[in-house]
Amino acid sequence: MLQQLENLHRECFPHKPWCATDFADLKKSGCDIIASQNGFIVYRVVADEAEIITLGVAPNARRGGIAAAMLEIAAEDAKKRGAKKMFLEVAEDNAPARALYEQSGFANIGVRPKYYDGIDAVMMSRNL
Ligand SMILES: CC(C)(COP(=O)(O)OP(=O)(O)OC[C@H]1O[C@@H](n2cnc3c(N)ncnc32)[C@H](O)[C@@H]1OP(=O)(O)O)[C@@H](O)C(=O)NCCC(=O)NCCS
């Protein structure tokens, strides 16, 4: 599974690929990972807050609702475990991801200037 995640991550983030060890370390640090053949989501629940660490869908499987479905599964799981809010950060110029998050109920709550190699990070949250 970790090798599959590495391959999928490279397809989704060709300029910043993670390796299998990165996913293993995330699991060890308490993150949850949901993955299928074409998509993955990494999130963390701590007390009453949840955070989306990353998510991606293979280019040839996009616009089929996979990311929205994975977000809902993560949100439901976090809610069951006591989280009241879910947070994430997204690059200001990542229009597809920002559209996905807005459609999934997230709203902008702040900006971290020049967070990603000179690109602002938009901080978003939604109630669970
Ligand atoms: C962002 C990403 C995860 C979306 O995955 P997806 O499975 O294609 O998304 P969905 O099909 O679930 O889309 C749900 C909604 O998000 C919005 N959306 C998704 N991709 C979009 C795009 N390219 N342009 C505009 N809106 C988009 C739409 O509102 C869409 O609903 P619709 O198809 O009914 O119009 C995918 O493009 C991806 O892996 N990108 C590279 C990795 C990345 O940037 N991850 C996010 C890091 S924060």
The ligand as an SDF file (V2000), in Angstrom:
LIG
                    3D

 48 50  0  0  0  0  0  0  0  0999 V2000
   -7.9310   18.9340   -6.3140 C   0  0  0  0  0  0  0  0  0  0  0  0
   -8.2110   17.4690   -6.6590 C   0  0  0  0  0  0  0  0  0  0  0  0
   -7.8960   16.6070   -5.4420 C   0  0  0  0  0  0  0  0  0  0  0  0
   -9.7090   17.3300   -7.0140 C   0  0  0  0  0  0  0  0  0  0  0  0
   -9.9940   15.9390   -7.1930 O   0  0  0  0  0  0  0  0  0  0  0  0
  -11.2970   15.4460   -8.0240 P   0  0  0  0  0  0  0  0  0  0  0  0
  -11.5580   14.0270   -7.6700 O   0  0  0  0  0  0  0  0  0  0  0  0
  -11.0960   15.7930   -9.4430 O   0  0  0  0  0  0  0  0  0  0  0  0
  -12.4250   16.3810   -7.4180 O   0  0  0  0  0  0  0  0  0  0  0  0
  -14.0130   16.0750   -7.4750 P   0  0  0  0  0  0  0  0  0  0  0  0
  -14.3320   15.3790   -8.7490 O   0  0  0  0  0  0  0  0  0  0  0  0
  -14.4280   15.4170   -6.2260 O   0  0  0  0  0  0  0  0  0  0  0  0
  -14.5800   17.5560   -7.5640 O   0  0  0  0  0  0  0  0  0  0  0  0
  -15.5330   18.0530   -6.6410 C   0  0  0  0  0  0  0  0  0  0  0  0
  -15.7820   19.5070   -6.9680 C   0  0  0  0  0  0  0  0  0  0  0  0
  -14.5720   20.2750   -6.8160 O   0  0  0  0  0  0  0  0  0  0  0  0
  -14.5190   21.3080   -7.8320 C   0  0  0  0  0  0  0  0  0  0  0  0
  -13.4140   21.0320   -8.7610 N   0  0  0  0  0  0  0  0  0  0  0  0
  -12.6150   19.9190   -8.7650 C   0  0  0  0  0  0  0  0  0  0  0  0
  -11.6870   20.0480   -9.7520 N   0  0  0  0  0  0  0  0  0  0  0  0
  -11.9190   21.2290  -10.3580 C   0  0  0  0  0  0  0  0  0  0  0  0
  -11.2970   21.9040  -11.4360 C   0  0  0  0  0  0  0  0  0  0  0  0
  -10.2530   21.3790  -12.1160 N   0  0  0  0  0  0  0  0  0  0  0  0
  -11.7870   23.1170  -11.8060 N   0  0  0  0  0  0  0  0  0  0  0  0
  -12.8210   23.6690  -11.1560 C   0  0  0  0  0  0  0  0  0  0  0  0
  -13.4800   23.0650  -10.1100 N   0  0  0  0  0  0  0  0  0  0  0  0
  -13.0210   21.8710   -9.7270 C   0  0  0  0  0  0  0  0  0  0  0  0
  -15.8430   21.2310   -8.5550 C   0  0  0  0  0  0  0  0  0  0  0  0
  -16.7510   22.0680   -7.8590 O   0  0  0  0  0  0  0  0  0  0  0  0
  -16.1980   19.7620   -8.4020 C   0  0  0  0  0  0  0  0  0  0  0  0
  -17.5670   19.5040   -8.5300 O   0  0  0  0  0  0  0  0  0  0  0  0
  -18.1730   19.2430  -10.0280 P   0  0  0  0  0  0  0  0  0  0  0  0
  -17.2630   18.2800  -10.7280 O   0  0  0  0  0  0  0  0  0  0  0  0
  -19.5350   18.6910   -9.7260 O   0  0  0  0  0  0  0  0  0  0  0  0
  -18.1850   20.5890  -10.6960 O   0  0  0  0  0  0  0  0  0  0  0  0
   -7.3660   17.0050   -7.8910 C   0  0  0  0  0  0  0  0  0  0  0  0
   -7.4890   17.9840   -8.9010 O   0  0  0  0  0  0  0  0  0  0  0  0
   -5.8860   16.8030   -7.5840 C   0  0  0  0  0  0  0  0  0  0  0  0
   -5.4710   15.7170   -7.1730 O   0  0  0  0  0  0  0  0  0  0  0  0
   -5.0800   17.8490   -7.8010 N   0  0  0  0  0  0  0  0  0  0  0  0
   -3.6010   17.7340   -7.5580 C   0  0  0  0  0  0  0  0  0  0  0  0
   -3.2840   17.5690   -6.1150 C   0  0  0  0  0  0  0  0  0  0  0  0
   -3.8060   18.7270   -5.2730 C   0  0  0  0  0  0  0  0  0  0  0  0
   -3.7200   19.9010   -5.6550 O   0  0  0  0  0  0  0  0  0  0  0  0
   -4.3420   18.4010   -4.0790 N   0  0  0  0  0  0  0  0  0  0  0  0
   -4.8400   19.3870   -3.1430 C   0  0  0  0  0  0  0  0  0  0  0  0
   -3.7340   19.8480   -2.2610 C   0  0  0  0  0  0  0  0  0  0  0  0
   -4.3310   21.0290   -1.0710 S   0  0  0  0  0  0  0  0  0  0  0  0
  1  2  1  0
  2  3  1  0
  2  4  1  0
  2 36  1  0
  4  5  1  0
  5  6  1  0
  6  7  2  0
  6  8  1  0
  6  9  1  0
  9 10  1  0
 10 11  2  0
 10 12  1  0
 10 13  1  0
 13 14  1  0
 14 15  1  0
 15 16  1  0
 15 30  1  0
 16 17  1  0
 17 18  1  0
 17 28  1  0
 18 19  1  0
 18 27  1  0
 19 20  2  0
 20 21  1  0
 21 22  1  0
 21 27  2  0
 22 23  1  0
 22 24  2  0
 24 25  1  0
 25 26  2  0
 26 27  1  0
 28 29  1  0
 28 30  1  0
 30 31  1  0
 31 32  1  0
 32 33  2  0
 32 34  1  0
 32 35  1  0
 36 37  1  0
 36 38  1  0
 38 39  2  0
 38 40  1  0
 40 41  1  0
 41 42  1  0
 42 43  1  0
 43 44  2  0
 43 45  1  0
 45 46  1  0
 46 47  1  0
 47 48  1  0
M  END
$$$$
